[in-house]
Amino acid sequence: MGKLFALKNLARSGRLALRLVRDNRVPLYAKIVPALALVYVISPLDFVPDWIPALGQMDDLAVLAAGLTLFLRLCPPEIVEEHEVGLGLRPRNTIEGYARPSTSEEW
């Protein structure tokens, strides 16, 4: 069950990261992080060779998860929150109440 949750969380983070990479308000230095993680996953050079059962693929997943986490931390929080709301990963923060117009006489 834990592995399934981790893969589901990785998929959610991946969708969020894809939206953030396409956003022009996210700085370029942050966008480089997921690109480097993907290059590592695609690259034939690994810390643990892929021919070793399970361990070879686990290091690729670990680097991908670490890259996504670092990318999300480097992005401006208000932009991340906006995209999380857009994906339905977080409820929209609203302030409910009543307002009355102010007049210059009150100042």
C-alpha positions in Angstrom: 0.0 0.0 0.0 2.9 2.4 0.8 4.4 2.0 -2.6 1.1 2.6 -4.4 0.7 5.8 -2.4 4.2 6.9 -3.2 3.6 6.4 -6.9 0.3 8.2 -6.8 2.1 11.1 -5.0 4.8 11.1 -7.6 2.2 11.3 -10.4 0.5 14.3 -8.7 3.8 16.0 -8.3 4.7 15.3 -11.9 1.4 16.9 -13.1 2.0 19.9 -10.9 5.6 20.2 -12.1 4.5 20.0 -15.7 2.1 22.9 -15.2 4.8 24.9 -13.3 7.4 24.4 -16.0 5.0 25.8 -18.6 4.4 28.9 -16.4 6.5 31.9 -17.4 6.5 33.3 -13.8 8.6 30.4 -12.6 12.4 31.3 -12.7 14.7 29.6 -15.1 17.0 28.2 -12.4 14.1 26.3 -10.9 13.1 24.9 -14.3 16.6 23.4 -14.8 16.2 21.0 -11.8 13.5 18.7 -13.3 15.3 18.8 -16.6 18.5 17.5 -14.9 16.5 14.8 -13.1 15.0 13.6 -16.4 18.4 13.6 -18.0 19.7 11.4 -15.2 16.7 9.0 -15.6 17.2 8.7 -19.4 21.0 8.6 -19.2 22.7 5.2 -19.4 25.1 6.3 -16.6 23.7 5.6 -13.2 24.9 5.3 -9.6 23.3 1.9 -9.4 23.2 0.1 -12.8 19.8 -0.7 -14.2 20.6 -4.4 -14.7 20.5 -4.9 -10.9 16.9 -6.0 -10.2 14.8 -3.5 -8.3 17.8 -1.3 -7.1 18.6 -0.1 -10.6 15.1 1.3 -11.0 14.7 2.5 -7.4 17.6 5.0 -7.8 16.0 6.5 -10.9 12.7 6.9 -9.0 14.6 8.4 -6.0 16.4 11.0 -8.2 13.2 11.8 -10.0 11.3 12.3 -6.7 14.1 14.4 -5.2 14.3 16.5 -8.3 10.5 17.2 -8.2 10.6 18.0 -4.5 13.5 20.5 -5.0 11.8 22.0 -8.0 8.6 22.6 -6.1 10.5 24.2 -3.2 12.4 26.5 -5.6 9.1 27.8 -7.2 7.4 30.8 -5.7 4.8 29.5 -3.2 1.9 31.6 -4.5 2.4 30.2 -8.0 2.5 26.6 -6.7 -0.6 27.2 -4.6 -2.4 28.6 -7.7 -1.6 25.5 -9.8 -2.5 23.2 -6.9 -5.9 24.8 -6.7 -6.2 24.5 -10.5 -5.5 20.8 -10.3 -7.8 20.2 -7.4 -5.0 19.2 -5.1 -5.8 21.9 -2.6 -9.0 23.8 -1.7 -9.1 27.5 -2.7 -8.4 29.8 0.2 -11.2 32.3 0.5 -12.1 34.9 3.1 -15.8 35.1 3.6 -17.4 38.1 5.2 -19.1 41.4 4.6 -17.5 44.6 3.6 -18.8 48.1 3.5 -17.4 50.9 1.3 -15.3 53.4 3.1 -15.6 57.1 2.7 -13.0 59.7 2.8 -14.8 61.2 5.9 -13.8 58.2 8.0 -10.1 58.9 7.6 
